[in-house]
Amino acid sequence: MTTVTIHTRYPLRSVALYNGVTVLHFGLATAGLVIAFSRWPILGWLLGVVYLAFAFVQMYLIMPLKVCPHCVYRTLSDSRCVTGLNLLSPRFSRVRSPEEFGRRAEGVLCHNHLYMTALIAPLVLMVVGLVLNYSVAGLACLLGVAALMAFRYFILFMRVACPHCAMKGRCPNAKAMGIV
């Protein structure tokens, strides 16, 4: 039987990998939207800019405001979660009850749904754009974003982040993936 270490302070390489993949995903998805809708440049740029703003706001503002305050990493001494956002969150919000952490998956506009929308919506929009205006560069962006999604799930979530998380017992995502 393999013993899994719970990180109270994720290694910096894990934090850099998680955020690097996230920023690359958002950037490549934005480029893919602009390219896929290049026949209609105003629409392509509008979709790209709105998507990029939404993606960054939900990840780097809404998450520290709504999810991080309920996370145990906010109260553990000298801790760092896999996103590193527990270090940013105290600037925006006060600590709340960890028992409420699971509520991040409740409601239509909950953080989990916003997060998944930021990851999946550009794939759907790029497919629509490529059907209307095929390009090799657009297809390359689509495949790149799809590969990043697969990497995020199979490597980041299943190996780097979730198995080592101190909150996995209360996390609806870990439960849904069968980690707990």
Secondary structure, DSSP 8 states (H G I E B T S, - for coil): ------BSB--HHHHHHHHHHHHHHHHHHHHHHHHHTTTSHHHHHHHHHHHHHHHHHIIIIIIIIIIGGGSGGGTSTT-B-SS-GGGTGGGT-----GGGGGGGG-STT-HHHHHHHHHHHHHHHHHHHHHHS--HHHHHHHHHHHHHHHHIIIIIIIIIIGGGBTTTTT-HHHHHTT--
